[in-house]
């Protein structure tokens, strides 16, 4: 997925109110950018962090920049926009580029499965079980090479797991898909010290038949695309 407009580099001054970030452009101008990430962003929002912003020219938008990437000192990138994984996965599903999911003919996004509850994707095909997929964006790394989820307590994520467990118990295929938006991780695990309830609920869901798939990302200042499958360590 290519960014709609070329990204420009900046240094982060501070992130606040979750969705706002004051930044210093390379020309010295200070601007406020939208931060499309409701999580804690541990290790990604320190002052003077090198970041990349996407300008927009929509007169209806008050903020003219959106925070998209963190550039690390070792040349790696992290994507901070939590809306991007769904777009990347939809493109990959429609292109049949994920071996574990390439047997399906139809990809339907945002499927209502219960009152007030939706799942990100429904895949269908003849002679295949209906397959429901919930997508999670992963940006946390506290140990070298090891991505972790979640980076904050996620009651919403726990509800999604319970919904996937219910779907699996009904005889459908249910998948929790993690997209690791970091180029410096080769493994993924659950941060049970951050959210013990989520970790416990995930184990229950797996026992009920919910599958776990984790993929990495290829990231640069022009685009984010699906990477290769990475190991999930329970």
N, C-alpha and C positions, 0 to 999 in steps of 0.2 A: 504494500500500500504506500503510494507516494504521497508526500505532503502536498496540499493544494497550492501552497505558495512557498518559495524558498525560505528555509529557516535562517535566522540570524543569531549570532552568539551574543551572550551577555553574562554578567556575573550576578548571582542572587544576592540581594541585600537582606531580605527577610520574607518569610511566608507567614501569613496570618489569616485568621478567620477561615481557615481551611482552604478557601477557594481564591485567595488573593496572594500575589507575590510582587513585592517591589524589586525591581531589577535595574542594573546599570548597563546600558548599551556600551559598545566599544568606543562610541564617540563621546561618552561621558553623560549622555542624556539619561535621566531617571524616568522609568515608566512603571505602570502597574499592569501586570499580566494576570489573566485568568489561569488558575491552577486546577486542572481537571482531574483531581485526585482527592477523594474524601478521607483517605487513610492517614496514618501517622507519618508516612514517608521517612521512616527511620533511616538515617545515614544519607539522605538525599536532599535535605533542605537546610544544610548548614550555611551560614553566611559565607560569601565569596565562592560558593560552588559555581563551577562553570556550567552553564545551561544553554539550551537552544530554544528560541521562541519562534512561533509561526505568526507572522503579521496577517491581519485581515482588513479588508477594505469595505466591510459591510457598515453602512451608515446607521443601521439599527442597533449595532452592538456598541455598548459603552466602552468596553475594553478592546483595544486594538491589537492585542497580542495574546497568544495562548502558549503556555509553557508545554513543551513537548518532550524534551530530552535532558538528561544529565550526562555530561561528558566527564569520565573519570580520568585520573592522572595517568593510568596505564593504557589509555587509548580505547577503553571499552565504553559502551553507552548503556544507559537505562532509559526506557520509555516510561514516562510518568502518566500518560493519558489513559485512564481506565476504560475509555470508550473504544479504544483502538482494537483490543483483542477480539471483540465480536465481529468487527469488520474484517479482520484478517482471517478469522476462522470461517466466516461465511464464504469468502472468496476461495479459500482452500477446499471447503466442502463442495462448492459448485464446480471446482476444477478437478475434483476427485484426486486430490494430491495427498490425502492422508490414507495410508494403506489400511488402517483399521476401520476406516469409514468410507471406503470408495465404492461400496456395493449398492449405494442408495441413489434413487432417481430424483427424489424431491427433497428440497431444503426449505423449510418454512420457519421464519424467525418469529420470536415473541409469541409463543403459543400459550393461550390461557388454559391452565390445567385444573384450576380450582378457583373458587370465589376469591378474587383479589390476589391471585397468584399466577405468575407466568414463568415459563421456562424459555431459555434463550433460543433453542432450536428443536425442531422435530424433523427427523429424517424418516422417509418412507420408501418402500420398494416392494414389489411383488415377492412373495416367499421370504420376506425378511420381517422381523419384529419391528414394531414402531420403536424408534430410538429417540430418546429425549436427552438433550445436552445442556448443561449449565456451565457457563464460562467464567473463569476467575483470572484476574490479572495479578501477576506476582512481581514484586519489585524489591523485596527485602532480601538482603544478604548480610549475615553477621559472621559467618565462617567462610573462608575462601572457597569459592566454587560451589557453595551450598545455598540454593535459594530456599526461602521459607514463606509459608502462608499460614495465617494472616499476619499483617503488621500491626493490627489493633483488634480489640474485641469486635466480633462481627455477628450480631444477632440475626441480621439479614442472611448472612452466609449459612448460619445454622438452620434457619427456616428452609433455605434452598436444599440443604442436605436432607432434611426431613421429607421434603416434597419428592426428591429423587428416590428416597427409600420407599415411599408410598407407591410411586410409579413402578419400581422394581417388583414390589410385592404383588402388583396387579398383573405381572407377567410380561411387562414391557422391558426393553433394554434402557438402562439409565446410566449416563456417563457424566462424570465431573471432569471438565477439561481445564487444565491449568496452562495458561500461556505465560511463560517466564519472560518478562520484558527486560532481560539483561543479557549482555553478550559475554559475561564473565562467570556464568554458572553452568554446571554440567549435571547437577543433581537437585532434587527438590524434596523437602520434608515439611512436616507440619510443626509450627511454632506453638507447641502445647503449653509453654510457659507464658505465652501471651493470651491464649484463649483455650483453657482446658475443656470448656463445654464443647467448643467446635471440634477439638481433637477427639473427644469421646463420641460425639455424634457421627463423625466421619467413620470411625471404626464400626459403629453400629450399622451405618449405611453400607459399608463394604461387606459386612456379614450378610446383609440382605441382598447382595448381588450388585450393588452399584459399582461400576468400573471407574478407574482412575486413569486418565491419559494426561501426560505432561509433555509439552513441546517448548523448545527455546525459540529465540527470535534472532533474526539478522537485522542489525540496526546501523544506520549511518545518518548523516544530516539531510539525506534526500528521501529516505524511505525506511519503513519497517516491514519486514516480510517474515513468513513462517520459517523457523529453523528446523532442526532435527529433533527427534524424540529424545527426551532425557529421562533418566532414572528417577522413579518416585521411591523414596525410602520411607517406609512406614514406621 
